[in-house]
Amino acid sequence: MLNRGYAYTTIISSKYHGQTLLSHLASLYPDSTPQAWQQKLNNGEVTLNGVTATGSESATLGQTLVWNRPPWIEPDSPQHFEVLFEDLDLLAVNKPSGLPTLPGGGFMENTLLRLVQKRTPTANPVHRLGRATTGIVLFAKTPQAASNLFANWNTPKIQKIYRASGKPSKSLAKVISRTTSTTTFEVSLNSGRPHQIRIHLASIGHPLVGDPLYGSTGQPLENLPGLPGDGGYFLHAQYLKFRHPITGELINLEAALPSGLGENL
């Protein structure tokens, strides 16, 4: 789909004070070459303190830099989610594989955040799942609920259990089932780090089936066949248990395994 474009806004920090604007843009957004940035400047896509920039300006501390990215065609992604729980303060949904939680990596409108906010404008996610990861994503609908959940998310007060499928070998993880080609684990978290489950299982010889990034050592693979955000691996956020941030009620959530993945998870 063709989105509406997006205005990326930053404030010049002391680190970049005195750089030419072209150099600053190339370092801030390294996915584009300086030549490509000069073309964007020539197209009038960049402003500095509200004035269309040429790229030769000297960046000054505190200036407002805006890149008005024109509309672009986003990659396809699922356009549905299942509501698992909702009240005045919270919304929990079951995210499908292939749908990013938040904007990024070329996705702006085709995200779980945008889909949820079309239905519930005040909802904001308390955490995120990787694009290929399925399962429970919890949203706060009020500032009070968000504050409480953010404070407790990476503590034992909130219990998170995932289903992960790894290659068969000896493991200290809790084994749920085995087949001739995969082992299914139940993984509990008291924290949430980037790629945490993928790295931890890989480091004990159980990389997620289809993971394009991490091998059996837990280190990134050589000659990577895909980017870190690429799909293809099996990871499902199945259970979430916590006290309601406003009422104190014990909330137990479960997201059913995705259709077609039951034999792998």
C-alpha positions as protocol buffer text, in pm:
chain_id: "A"
residue {
  index: 1
  type: MET
  ca { x: 0 y: 0 z: 0 }
}
residue {
  index: 2
  type: LEU
  ca { x: 108 y: 359 z: -62 }
}
residue {
  index: 3
  type: ASN
  ca { x: 126 y: 536 z: 273 }
}
residue {
  index: 4
  type: ARG
  ca { x: 104 y: 908 z: 349 }
}
residue {
  index: 5
  type: GLY
  ca { x: 476 y: 965 z: 390 }
}
residue {
  index: 6
  type: TYR
  ca { x: 632 y: 1069 z: 717 }
}
residue {
  index: 7
  type: ALA
  ca { x: 814 y: 1366 z: 871 }
}
residue {
  index: 8
  type: TYR
  ca { x: 1124 y: 1249 z: 1061 }
}
residue {
  index: 9
  type: THR
  ca { x: 1210 y: 1522 z: 1313 }
}
residue {
  index: 10
  type: THR
  ca { x: 1531 y: 1553 z: 1515 }
}
residue {
  index: 11
  type: ILE
  ca { x: 1701 y: 1825 z: 1719 }
}
residue {
  index: 12
  type: ILE
  ca { x: 2069 y: 1893 z: 1641 }
}
residue {
  index: 13
  type: SER
  ca { x: 2279 y: 1785 z: 1941 }
}
residue {
  index: 14
  type: SER
  ca { x: 2618 y: 1912 z: 2049 }
}
residue {
  index: 15
  type: LYS
  ca { x: 2778 y: 1602 z: 1897 }
}
residue {
  index: 16
  type: TYR
  ca { x: 2692 y: 1725 z: 1547 }
}
residue {
  index: 17
  type: HIS
  ca { x: 2737 y: 2098 z: 1602 }
}
residue {
  index: 18
  type: GLY
  ca { x: 2945 y: 2246 z: 1319 }
}
residue {
  index: 19
  type: GLN
  ca { x: 2897 y: 1958 z: 1072 }
}
residue {
  index: 20
  type: THR
  ca { x: 2762 y: 2037 z: 730 }
}
residue {
  index: 21
  type: LEU
  ca { x: 2399 y: 1940 z: 711 }
}
residue {
  index: 22
  type: LEU
  ca { x: 2472 y: 1691 z: 431 }
}
residue {
  index: 23
  type: SER
  ca { x: 2732 y: 1512 z: 646 }
}
residue {
  index: 24
  type: HIS
  ca { x: 2492 y: 1509 z: 939 }
}
residue {
  index: 25
  type: LEU
  ca { x: 2210 y: 1355 z: 734 }
}
residue {
  index: 26
  type: ALA
  ca { x: 2440 y: 1087 z: 593 }
}
residue {
  index: 27
  type: SER
  ca { x: 2553 y: 990 z: 945 }
}
residue {
  index: 28
  type: LEU
  ca { x: 2203 y: 1011 z: 1095 }
}
residue {
  index: 29
  type: TYR
  ca { x: 2043 y: 798 z: 820 }
}
residue {
  index: 30
  type: PRO
  ca { x: 2329 y: 579 z: 689 }
}
residue {
  index: 31
  type: ASP
  ca { x: 2101 y: 363 z: 473 }
}
residue {
  index: 32
  type: SER
  ca { x: 2125 y: 639 z: 208 }
}
residue {
  index: 33
  type: THR
  ca { x: 2452 y: 760 z: 55 }
}
residue {
  index: 34
  type: PRO
  ca { x: 2557 y: 1127 z: 67 }
}
residue {
  index: 35
  type: GLN
  ca { x: 2474 y: 1143 z: -304 }
}
residue {
  index: 36
  type: ALA
  ca { x: 2122 y: 1015 z: -237 }
}
residue {
  index: 37
  type: TRP
  ca { x: 2080 y: 1268 z: 44 }
}
residue {
  index: 38
  type: GLN
  ca { x: 2190 y: 1549 z: -183 }
}
residue {
  index: 39
  type: GLN
  ca { x: 1917 y: 1447 z: -427 }
}
residue {
  index: 40
  type: LYS
  ca { x: 1660 y: 1453 z: -145 }
}
residue {
  index: 41
  type: LEU
  ca { x: 1785 y: 1799 z: -51 }
}
residue {
  index: 42
  type: ASN
  ca { x: 1758 y: 1911 z: -412 }
}
residue {
  index: 43
  type: ASN
  ca { x: 1399 y: 1781 z: -411 }
}
residue {
  index: 44
  type: GLY
  ca { x: 1316 y: 2008 z: -117 }
}
residue {
  index: 45
  type: GLU
  ca { x: 1249 y: 1719 z: 125 }
}
residue {
  index: 46
  type: VAL
  ca { x: 1461 y: 1860 z: 412 }
}
residue {
  index: 47
  type: THR
  ca { x: 1407 y: 2170 z: 626 }
}
residue {
  index: 48
  type: LEU
  ca { x: 1622 y: 2326 z: 896 }
}
residue {
  index: 49
  type: ASN
  ca { x: 1431 y: 2543 z: 1143 }
}
residue {
  index: 50
  type: GLY
  ca { x: 1146 y: 2552 z: 895 }
}
residue {
  index: 51
  type: VAL
  ca { x: 1357 y: 2667 z: 598 }
}
residue {
  index: 52
  type: THR
  ca { x: 1420 y: 2440 z: 298 }
}
residue {
  index: 53
  type: ALA
  ca { x: 1781 y: 2322 z: 325 }
}
residue {
  index: 54
  type: THR
  ca { x: 2050 y: 2284 z: 58 }
}
residue {
  index: 55
  type: GLY
  ca { x: 2292 y: 2063 z: 254 }
}
residue {
  index: 56
  type: SER
  ca { x: 2576 y: 2316 z: 274 }
}
residue {
  index: 57
  type: GLU
  ca { x: 2444 y: 2471 z: 598 }
}
residue {
  index: 58
  type: SER
  ca { x: 2641 y: 2433 z: 918 }
}
residue {
  index: 59
  type: ALA
  ca { x: 2442 y: 2236 z: 1177 }
}
residue {
  index: 60
  type: THR
  ca { x: 2391 y: 2433 z: 1498 }
}
residue {
  index: 61
  type: LEU
  ca { x: 2304 y: 2303 z: 1841 }
}
residue {
  index: 62
  type: GLY
  ca { x: 1929 y: 2312 z: 1904 }
}
residue {
  index: 63
  type: GLN
  ca { x: 1816 y: 2350 z: 1543 }
}
residue {
  index: 64
  type: THR
  ca { x: 1514 y: 2145 z: 1430 }
}
residue {
  index: 65
  type: LEU
  ca { x: 1585 y: 1916 z: 1135 }
}
residue {
  index: 66
  type: VAL
  ca { x: 1292 y: 1764 z: 945 }
}
residue {
  index: 67
  type: TRP
  ca { x: 1307 y: 1512 z: 662 }
}
residue {
  index: 68
  type: ASN
  ca { x: 967 y: 1504 z: 489 }
}
residue {
  index: 69
  type: ARG
  ca { x: 985 y: 1157 z: 338 }
}
residue {
  index: 70
  type: PRO
  ca { x: 745 y: 1128 z: 41 }
}
residue {
  index: 71
  type: PRO
  ca { x: 483 y: 850 z: 39 }
}
residue {
  index: 72
  type: TRP
  ca { x: 620 y: 504 z: -39 }
}
residue {
  index: 73
  type: ILE
  ca { x: 478 y: 158 z: -101 }
}
residue {
  index: 74
  type: GLU
  ca { x: 511 y: -49 z: 214 }
}
residue {
  index: 75
  type: PRO
  ca { x: 573 y: -425 z: 216 }
}
residue {
  index: 76
  type: ASP
  ca { x: 260 y: -634 z: 260 }
}
residue {
  index: 77
  type: SER
  ca { x: 169 y: -753 z: 608 }
}
residue {
  index: 78
  type: PRO
  ca { x: -133 y: -915 z: 777 }
}
residue {
  index: 79
  type: GLN
  ca { x: -416 y: -670 z: 850 }
}
residue {
  index: 80
  type: HIS
  ca { x: -585 y: -849 z: 1139 }
}
residue {
  index: 81
  type: PHE
  ca { x: -543 y: -928 z: 1507 }
}
residue {
  index: 82
  type: GLU
  ca { x: -745 y: -1108 z: 1775 }
}
residue {
  index: 83
  type: VAL
  ca { x: -860 y: -927 z: 2091 }
}
residue {
  index: 84
  type: LEU
  ca { x: -782 y: -1140 z: 2398 }
}
residue {
  index: 85
  type: PHE
  ca { x: -879 y: -898 z: 2676 }
}
residue {
  index: 86
  type: GLU
  ca { x: -1011 y: -544 z: 2707 }
}
residue {
  index: 87
  type: ASP
  ca { x: -1136 y: -311 z: 2975 }
}
residue {
  index: 88
  type: LEU
  ca { x: -1118 y: 66 z: 3037 }
}
residue {
  index: 89
  type: ASP
  ca { x: -740 y: 55 z: 3099 }
}
residue {
  index: 90
  type: LEU
  ca { x: -598 y: -236 z: 2899 }
}
residue {
  index: 91
  type: LEU
  ca { x: -615 y: -408 z: 2564 }
}
residue {
  index: 92
  type: ALA
  ca { x: -439 y: -738 z: 2490 }
}
residue {
  index: 93
  type: VAL
  ca { x: -422 y: -875 z: 2137 }
}
residue {
  index: 94
  type: ASN
  ca { x: -283 y: -1181 z: 1959 }
}
residue {
  index: 95
  type: LYS
  ca { x: -38 y: -1059 z: 1691 }
}
residue {
  index: 96
  type: PRO
  ca { x: 4 y: -1262 z: 1372 }
}
residue {
  index: 97
  type: SER
  ca { x: 341 y: -1339 z: 1219 }
}
residue {
  index: 98
  type: GLY
  ca { x: 464 y: -1087 z: 960 }
}
residue {
  index: 99
  type: LEU
  ca { x: 299 y: -785 z: 1121 }
}
residue {
  index: 100
  type: PRO
  ca { x: 546 y: -540 z: 1283 }
}
residue {
  index: 101
  type: THR
  ca { x: 445 y: -412 z: 1625 }
}
residue {
  index: 102
  type: LEU
  ca { x: 578 y: -60 z: 1565 }
}
residue {
  index: 103
  type: PRO
  ca { x: 676 y: 154 z: 1264 }
}
residue {
  index: 104
  type: GLY
  ca { x: 1025 y: 97 z: 1128 }
}
residue {
  index: 105
  type: GLY
  ca { x: 1218 y: -87 z: 858 }
}
residue {
  index: 106
  type: GLY
  ca { x: 999 y: 47 z: 578 }
}
residue {
  index: 107
  type: PHE
  ca { x: 673 y: -11 z: 767 }
}
residue {
  index: 108
  type: MET
  ca { x: 462 y: 285 z: 877 }
}
residue {
  index: 109
  type: GLU
  ca { x: 91 y: 207 z: 829 }
}
residue {
  index: 110
  type: ASN
  ca { x: 117 y: -173 z: 801 }
}
residue {
  index: 111
  type: THR
  ca { x: 184 y: -215 z: 1173 }
}
residue {
  index: 112
  type: LEU
  ca { x: -4 y: -352 z: 1473 }
}
residue {
  index: 113
  type: LEU
  ca { x: 11 y: -7 z: 1635 }
}
residue {
  index: 114
  type: ARG
  ca { x: -172 y: 159 z: 1346 }
}
residue {
  index: 115
  type: LEU
  ca { x: -432 y: -120 z: 1321 }
}
residue {
  index: 116
  type: VAL
  ca { x: -505 y: -110 z: 1694 }
}
residue {
  index: 117
  type: GLN
  ca { x: -522 y: 270 z: 1708 }
}
residue {
  index: 118
  type: LYS
  ca { x: -778 y: 277 z: 1427 }
}
residue {
  index: 119
  type: ARG
  ca { x: -1000 y: 80 z: 1666 }
}
residue {
  index: 120
  type: THR
  ca { x: -881 y: 226 z: 1998 }
}
residue {
  index: 121
  type: PRO
  ca { x: -701 y: 561 z: 1947 }
}
residue {
  index: 122
  type: THR
  ca { x: -571 y: 587 z: 2307 }
}
residue {
  index: 123
  type: ALA
  ca { x: -401 y: 244 z: 2307 }
}
residue {
  index: 124
  type: ASN
  ca { x: -21 y: 230 z: 2316 }
}
residue {
  index: 125
  type: PRO
  ca { x: 191 y: -88 z: 2340 }
}
residue {
  index: 126
  type: VAL
  ca { x: 371 y: -163 z: 2666 }
}
residue {
  index: 127
  type: HIS
  ca { x: 624 y: -383 z: 2483 }
}
residue {
  index: 128
  type: ARG
  ca { x: 693 y: -514 z: 2133 }
}
residue {
  index: 129
  type: LEU
  ca { x: 732 y: -848 z: 1959 }
}
residue {
  index: 130
  type: GLY
  ca { x: 953 y: -910 z: 1658 }
}
residue {
  index: 131
  type: ARG
  ca { x: 779 y: -902 z: 1321 }
}
residue {
  index: 132
  type: ALA
  ca { x: 787 y: -1282 z: 1282 }
}
residue {
  index: 133
  type: THR
  ca { x: 698 y: -1350 z: 1647 }
}
residue {
  index: 134
  type: THR
  ca { x: 334 y: -1429 z: 1720 }
}
residue {
  index: 135
  type: GLY
  ca { x: 129 y: -1397 z: 2037 }
}
residue {
  index: 136
  type: ILE
  ca { x: 31 y: -1158 z: 2313 }
}
residue {
  index: 137
  type: VAL
  ca { x: 97 y: -785 z: 2286 }
}
residue {
  index: 138
  type: LEU
  ca { x: -34 y: -575 z: 2575 }
}
residue {
  index: 139
  type: PHE
  ca { x: -154 y: -217 z: 2524 }
}
residue {
  index: 140
  type: ALA
  ca { x: -226 y: 47 z: 2788 }
}
residue {
  index: 141
  type: LYS
  ca { x: -526 y: 275 z: 2723 }
}
residue {
  index: 142
  type: THR
  ca { x: -455 y: 523 z: 3004 }
}
residue {
  index: 143
  type: PRO
  ca { x: -139 y: 699 z: 3127 }
}
residue {
  index: 144
  type: GLN
  ca { x: -182 y: 549 z: 3475 }
}
residue {
  index: 145
  type: ALA
  ca { x: -192 y: 193 z: 3341 }
}
residue {
  index: 146
  type: ALA
  ca { x: 105 y: 257 z: 3114 }
}
residue {
  index: 147
  type: SER
  ca { x: 317 y: 400 z: 3397 }
}
residue {
  index: 148
  type: ASN
  ca { x: 253 y: 101 z: 3623 }
}
residue {
  index: 149
  type: LEU
  ca { x: 319 y: -158 z: 3353 }
}
residue {
  index: 150
  type: PHE
  ca { x: 636 y: 10 z: 3227 }
}
residue {
  index: 151
  type: ALA
  ca { x: 772 y: 18 z: 3585 }
}
residue {
  index: 152
  type: ASN
  ca { x: 709 y: -354 z: 3638 }
}
residue {
  index: 153
  type: TRP
  ca { x: 756 y: -503 z: 3292 }
}
residue {
  index: 154
  type: ASN
  ca { x: 1109 y: -637 z: 3338 }
}
residue {
  index: 155
  type: THR
  ca { x: 1046 y: -766 z: 3691 }
}
residue {
  index: 156
  type: PRO
  ca { x: 908 y: -1096 z: 3828 }
}
residue {
  index: 157
  type: LYS
  ca { x: 574 y: -918 z: 3886 }
}
residue {
  index: 158
  type: ILE
  ca { x: 492 y: -982 z: 3520 }
}
residue {
  index: 159
  type: GLN
  ca { x: 536 y: -1342 z: 3402 }
}
residue {
  index: 160
  type: LYS
  ca { x: 590 y: -1402 z: 3031 }
}
residue {
  index: 161
  type: ILE
  ca { x: 596 y: -1750 z: 2879 }
}
residue {
  index: 162
  type: TYR
  ca { x: 686 y: -1818 z: 2516 }
}
residue {
  index: 163
  type: ARG
  ca { x: 677 y: -2124 z: 2293 }
}
residue {
  index: 164
  type: ALA
  ca { x: 992 y: -2166 z: 2087 }
}
residue {
  index: 165
  type: SER
  ca { x: 1097 y: -2436 z: 1840 }
}
residue {
  index: 166
  type: GLY
  ca { x: 1466 y: -2526 z: 1823 }
}
residue {
  index: 167
  type: LYS
  ca { x: 1687 y: -2787 z: 1659 }
}
residue {
  index: 168
  type: PRO
  ca { x: 1717 y: -3107 z: 1868 }
}
residue {
  index: 169
  type: SER
  ca { x: 2011 y: -3132 z: 2110 }
}
residue {
  index: 170
  type: LYS
  ca { x: 2065 y: -3145 z: 2486 }
}
residue {
  index: 171
  type: SER
  ca { x: 1905 y: -2844 z: 2660 }
}
residue {
  index: 172
  type: LEU
  ca { x: 1840 y: -2715 z: 3010 }
}
residue {
  index: 173
  type: ALA
  ca { x: 1519 y: -2548 z: 2893 }
}
residue {
  index: 174
  type: LYS
  ca { x: 1179 y: -2702 z: 2979 }
}
residue {
  index: 175
  type: VAL
  ca { x: 1099 y: -2940 z: 2696 }
}
residue {
  index: 176
  type: ILE
  ca { x: 732 y: -2955 z: 2594 }
}
residue {
  index: 177
  type: SER
  ca { x: 760 y: -3201 z: 2307 }
}
residue {
  index: 178
  type: ARG
  ca { x: 1004 y: -3352 z: 2058 }
}
residue {
  index: 179
  type: THR
  ca { x: 979 y: -3470 z: 1700 }
}
residue {
  index: 180
  type: THR
  ca { x: 1245 y: -3613 z: 1470 }
}
residue {
  index: 181
  type: SER
  ca { x: 1337 y: -3261 z: 1354 }
}
residue {
  index: 182
  type: THR
  ca { x: 1246 y: -3015 z: 1632 }
}
residue {
  index: 183
  type: THR
  ca { x: 1218 y: -2969 z: 2006 }
}
residue {
  index: 184
  type: THR
  ca { x: 953 y: -2742 z: 2154 }
}
residue {
  index: 185
  type: PHE
  ca { x: 1037 y: -2543 z: 2467 }
}
residue {
  index: 186
  type: GLU
  ca { x: 847 y: -2338 z: 2721 }
}
residue {
  index: 187
  type: VAL
  ca { x: 1053 y: -2028 z: 2798 }
}
residue {
  index: 188
  type: SER
  ca { x: 974 y: -1798 z: 3090 }
}
residue {
  index: 189
  type: LEU
  ca { x: 1103 y: -1438 z: 3101 }
}
residue {
  index: 190
  type: ASN
  ca { x: 1150 y: -1186 z: 3381 }
}
residue {
  index: 191
  type: SER
  ca { x: 1311 y: -938 z: 3144 }
}
residue {
  index: 192
  type: GLY
  ca { x: 1285 y: -835 z: 2782 }
}
residue {
  index: 193
  type: ARG
  ca { x: 1604 y: -782 z: 2583 }
}
residue {
  index: 194
  type: PRO
  ca { x: 1639 y: -756 z: 2204 }
}
residue {
  index: 195
  type: HIS
  ca { x: 1640 y: -1107 z: 2051 }
}
residue {
  index: 196
  type: GLN
  ca { x: 1670 y: -1250 z: 2405 }
}
residue {
  index: 197
  type: ILE
  ca { x: 1503 y: -1586 z: 2345 }
}
residue {
  index: 198
  type: ARG
  ca { x: 1665 y: -1630 z: 2004 }
}
residue {
  index: 199
  type: ILE
  ca { x: 2014 y: -1572 z: 2145 }
}
residue {
  index: 200
  type: HIS
  ca { x: 1969 y: -1776 z: 2464 }
}
residue {
  index: 201
  type: LEU
  ca { x: 1831 y: -2085 z: 2291 }
}
residue {
  index: 202
  type: ALA
  ca { x: 2092 y: -2062 z: 2015 }
}
residue {
  index: 203
  type: SER
  ca { x: 2371 y: -2038 z: 2273 }
}
residue {
  index: 204
  type: ILE
  ca { x: 2274 y: -2379 z: 2419 }
}
residue {
  index: 205
  type: GLY
  ca { x: 2255 y: -2542 z: 2078 }
}
residue {
  index: 206
  type: HIS
  ca { x: 1887 y: -2479 z: 2002 }
}
residue {
  index: 207
  type: PRO
  ca { x: 1859 y: -2201 z: 1742 }
}
residue {
  index: 208
  type: LEU
  ca { x: 1500 y: -2128 z: 1645 }
}
residue {
  index: 209
  type: VAL
  ca { x: 1392 y: -2321 z: 1339 }
}
residue {
  index: 210
  type: GLY
  ca { x: 1422 y: -2090 z: 1040 }
}
residue {
  index: 211
  type: ASP
  ca { x: 1607 y: -1814 z: 1227 }
}
residue {
  index: 212
  type: PRO
  ca { x: 1808 y: -1624 z: 962 }
}
residue {
  index: 213
  type: LEU
  ca { x: 2039 y: -1457 z: 1213 }
}
residue {
  index: 214
  type: TYR
  ca { x: 2159 y: -1678 z: 1502 }
}
residue {
  index: 215
  type: GLY
  ca { x: 2329 y: -2015 z: 1476 }
}
residue {
  index: 216
  type: SER
  ca { x: 2403 y: -2287 z: 1731 }
}
residue {
  index: 217
  type: THR
  ca { x: 2677 y: -2082 z: 1902 }
}
residue {
  index: 218
  type: GLY
  ca { x: 2444 y: -1792 z: 1981 }
}
residue {
  index: 219
  type: GLN
  ca { x: 2649 y: -1565 z: 1756 }
}
residue {
  index: 220
  type: PRO
  ca { x: 2525 y: -1406 z: 1429 }
}
residue {
  index: 221
  type: LEU
  ca { x: 2572 y: -1634 z: 1131 }
}
residue {
  index: 222
  type: GLU
  ca { x: 2829 y: -1562 z: 861 }
}
residue {
  index: 223
  type: ASN
  ca { x: 2697 y: -1474 z: 514 }
}
residue {
  index: 224
  type: LEU
  ca { x: 2358 y: -1388 z: 660 }
}
residue {
  index: 225
  type: PRO
  ca { x: 2072 y: -1496 z: 431 }
}
residue {
  index: 226
  type: GLY
  ca { x: 1840 y: -1233 z: 580 }
}
residue {
  index: 227
  type: LEU
  ca { x: 1818 y: -925 z: 795 }
}
residue {
  index: 228
  type: PRO
  ca { x: 1761 y: -946 z: 1174 }
}
residue {
  index: 229
  type: GLY
  ca { x: 1395 y: -853 z: 1129 }
}
residue {
  index: 230
  type: ASP
  ca { x: 1328 y: -1115 z: 863 }
}
residue {
  index: 231
  type: GLY
  ca { x: 1067 y: -1381 z: 935 }
}
residue {
  index: 232
  type: GLY
  ca { x: 1084 y: -1756 z: 907 }
}
residue {
  index: 233
  type: TYR
  ca { x: 1150 y: -1855 z: 1268 }
}
residue {
  index: 234
  type: PHE
  ca { x: 895 y: -1995 z: 1514 }
}
residue {
  index: 235
  type: LEU
  ca { x: 841 y: -1800 z: 1837 }
}
residue {
  index: 236
  type: HIS
  ca { x: 507 y: -1744 z: 2009 }
}
residue {
  index: 237
  type: ALA
  ca { x: 426 y: -1529 z: 2314 }
}
residue {
  index: 238
  type: GLN
  ca { x: 170 y: -1771 z: 2459 }
}
residue {
  index: 239
  type: TYR
  ca { x: 107 y: -1671 z: 2822 }
}
residue {
  index: 240
  type: LEU
  ca { x: 113 y: -1344 z: 3018 }
}
residue {
  index: 241
  type: LYS
  ca { x: 32 y: -1321 z: 3391 }
}
residue {
  index: 242
  type: PHE
  ca { x: 25 y: -997 z: 3592 }
}
residue {
  index: 243
  type: ARG
  ca { x: -173 y: -785 z: 3836 }
}
residue {
  index: 244
  type: HIS
  ca { x: -405 y: -532 z: 3677 }
}
residue {
  index: 245
  type: PRO
  ca { x: -226 y: -195 z: 3712 }
}
residue {
  index: 246
  type: ILE
  ca { x: -540 y: -19 z: 3839 }
}
residue {
  index: 247
  type: THR
  ca { x: -766 y: -278 z: 4006 }
}
residue {
  index: 248
  type: GLY
  ca { x: -501 y: -522 z: 4129 }
}
residue {
  index: 249
  type: GLU
  ca { x: -696 y: -814 z: 3978 }
}
residue {
  index: 250
  type: LEU
  ca { x: -484 y: -1111 z: 3868 }
}
residue {
  index: 251
  type: ILE
  ca { x: -490 y: -1129 z: 3487 }
}
residue {
  index: 252
  type: ASN
  ca { x: -403 y: -1455 z: 3308 }
}
residue {
  index: 253
  type: LEU
  ca { x: -382 y: -1429 z: 2929 }
}
residue {
  index: 254
  type: GLU
  ca { x: -326 y: -1702 z: 2672 }
}
residue {
  index: 255
  type: ALA
  ca { x: -287 y: -1670 z: 2295 }
}
residue {
  index: 256
  type: ALA
  ca { x: -369 y: -1985 z: 2099 }
}
residue {
  index: 257
  type: LEU
  ca { x: -94 y: -2123 z: 1878 }
}
residue {
  index: 258
  type: PRO
  ca { x: -115 y: -1990 z: 1520 }
}
residue {
  index: 259
  type: SER
  ca { x: -296 y: -2205 z: 1267 }
}
residue {
  index: 260
  type: GLY
  ca { x: -54 y: -2426 z: 1080 }
}
residue {
  index: 261
  type: LEU
  ca { x: 226 y: -2393 z: 1336 }
}
residue {
  index: 262
  type: GLY
  ca { x: 98 y: -2631 z: 1600 }
}
residue {
  index: 263
  type: GLU
  ca { x: 321 y: -2911 z: 1476 }
}
residue {
  index: 264
  type: ASN
  ca { x: 626 y: -2683 z: 1509 }
}
residue {
  index: 265
  type: LEU
  ca { x: 534 y: -2512 z: 1836 }
}
